[in-house]
């Protein structure tokens, strides 16, 4: 091997001698210190590259790219320049700048924590390992390894680098974090494989971060650092760019639309004003006022608080949100791509069925007879698993997962394996090997002689002729167990008077008598099936993605309700043969993906996203991390999940309960509903402000509301009630509806129509109020003036905004919603009405351009402020008149029919992409209907 070359050969396809020649290493002496130095000089340390840090300045600049922030900054500059030229009026620029700074600080403060996935990957690396160098076995820091190093592996070791086995004896490796398989992988140094093999089938290879669970062996390092399988995962995490969430995209579009309207209006008014002879200063003040009126300054804050409130509720339900936008994304989730091992299942092998020769099969949950208990004891005696207690007194098992399952059932049944082990002392053992597919223990019989127990694959045990009569029945039981996706283990035994020479112990594994069979499986979590059914009712598709075998995955999927009639299973080998386009077009036909790699998981997630779906990916292993990051929302397991998976996720389930995801989806949908209410609430106020400012200029009334007045209305009249609006309780029917589509607008349904209605009514109320104060003489109230009109316009705008918060709480009548459901909302609205009143009544109001008004003016203000609420009640009654409802339904049907006709024309022109887009649009409109 050349220095600096990290070879990407399929090492599992080469025999041991070819591997050693290619890596230029002697298996007896290992590399020399000189060779190590040269290779390390070129290949570097056996470490993973850290992610590039994002500086505080970069985060601030990213926030300043927001269109709404840019508009406000322009308003700050213009306002400041005007204040300098006039020598006064600095308060406008100071207040606007304060709002900008507040929004940026909040955004950075609540931004998700920096990605720690690569740091977590480094933690999985073994700090020390045993290696042969210059013929000497020595312990070195694992970061010093280079390709070609000969490493020594023993039970309990963490594999320090990817390596090709040179020798192995009863070697097993727990690769569940990398492959998703619950069973430790059996390793065989002399195996030579061919073709494309998934990681789980590369039995002559060892992989970084995996744990040696049994046996021992030697291996030669084939890849270090970023070139290992773990390093490739790190590369995926490093290179994957997270797209904006659906909520962020919607809010970005909303901000651009509103700011676009404001800018167009401002340029139009400036042009009209200058043409009619107005001075540039007054026109710039109009532009600043329009900018402040258009931007919903408190939207970002209220949305953040809505998300934060959702986070707090989810914590109570055992879901920890790492990134705020993930709350809303959960509500939009339409597909859950779930890992099997440890997520849908319990990640522990359990005996489910047992059979003793001459009897009927029996389940693990029955009360065992003396004979059945004796069978279980024999199984435990033929195993090497052990158990102890941790610092909390909980029982902890160690060893092979199958043998742990045997020991666990033995303890659950109240039997003590120590008593049996003390009675039947073990004198010899023939370890499990892949060639024989069995292991044997020899126990000393208290009555003299020895008991031989052989445990392994049913079709590999060398049964005696005495077992012939039982073999046919055993074969039927074996097939029955296997048909249930159970892993079948057979136990056989015999009694011998004397032992052969130590070198020929294998002779004992002949002519054994069948004792019985057991069937094991990694069982589903008991609550998972119900959670999947609830998700299905909510229109959410659950897809199983696992590194396990297709048969086992399919059986679990059927039991859970994931794999239904008409849906199929796809293996990693089949997936490798189809293109991304083919996968995108057929992804809906498959509910189970088995024996897949980390790259496959990303392809599957991406294929669903290409179909317009919002994808949540659950997982707990290192192999899940890239897909967790690529998905719209990554969900990691808190108890069994690796640090890598947690760091790459958006949400962590602290109870590892799949059902918690469904609860989180429900809360996410409520968050989205409350955000839509917030949009309704804020836009009515902001759009009415734009309308009244434009109308005032067109009518030559001048500046109806100054920038400071507008900020007071937007921050106090909108902000305080809006914050409490984020606490609205959820609609109990939310989980009976279909998921929110990725392309669905914030104004879907009738929201836009309702906003337009209320905006018009609010605008008319404000304009009437200004006209009365500025132009109508009220007896005993003094001459009308622009100051009176501006004060009345300020009060009506503020009061209508505050009262509108009660209108948006529900589609029902305002008077049918109970106050007790959201007492802070009522208290906040009442306090803000009082604040607005005091701003006018108290002497310091002139600072903000406000002046005291008379009693009749107050009556007019209150009457006009209630007008929008009264009109909404009338609209609700009109909307529910049968003839009106029918006309609306017919209009929708006509619109959808036209869309379908348009799609058919496109189809005839053979434009697949456009057809796909149109199909999604029509599906969305049908859903809205």
KAPE-V69156 format. One record per run of one state. SS is the DSSP state (a for helix, b for strand, c for the rest). FROM is the first residue (numbers start at 1). TO is the last residue. If there is no record, write none. Layout:
SS/FROM/TO  SS/FROM/TO
//
This chain:
c/1/10  a/11/13  c/14/15  a/16/23  c/24/25  b/26/26  c/27/29  b/30/31  c/32/32  a/33/43  c/44/55  a/56/64  c/65/66  a/67/86  c/87/89  a/90/109  c/110/116  a/117/123  c/124/127  b/128/133  c/134/135  b/136/141  a/142/144  c/145/149  b/150/154  c/155/157  b/158/158  c/159/161  b/162/174  c/175/175  a/176/179  c/180/184  b/185/186  c/187/198  a/199/201  c/202/204  b/205/206  c/207/210  b/211/223  c/224/224  a/225/227  c/228/228  a/229/239  c/240/245  a/246/275  c/276/279  a/280/294  c/295/298  a/299/316  c/317/318  b/319/321  c/322/324  a/325/332  c/333/334  b/335/339  a/340/344  b/345/356  c/357/361  b/362/363  c/364/369  a/370/381  c/382/385  b/386/389  c/390/394  b/395/398  c/399/400  a/401/412  c/413/416  a/417/423  c/424/425  b/426/433  c/434/437  b/438/444  c/445/449  b/450/456  c/457/462  b/463/463  c/464/464  a/465/483  c/484/486  b/487/496  c/497/501  a/502/508  c/509/511  b/512/524  c/525/527  a/528/537  c/538/540  b/541/545  c/546/549  a/550/560  c/561/567  b/568/571  a/572/576  c/577/579  a/580/589  b/590/594  c/595/597  a/598/610  c/611/614  b/615/619  c/620/621  a/622/630  c/631/632  b/633/637  c/638/642  a/643/648  c/649/650  b/651/653  c/654/657  a/658/698  c/699/706  a/707/725  c/726/733  a/734/736  c/737/750  a/751/775  c/776/785  a/786/807  c/808/813  a/814/816  c/817/819  a/820/841  c/842/842  a/843/848  c/849/854  a/855/879  c/880/881  a/882/908  c/909/911  a/912/928  c/929/929
//
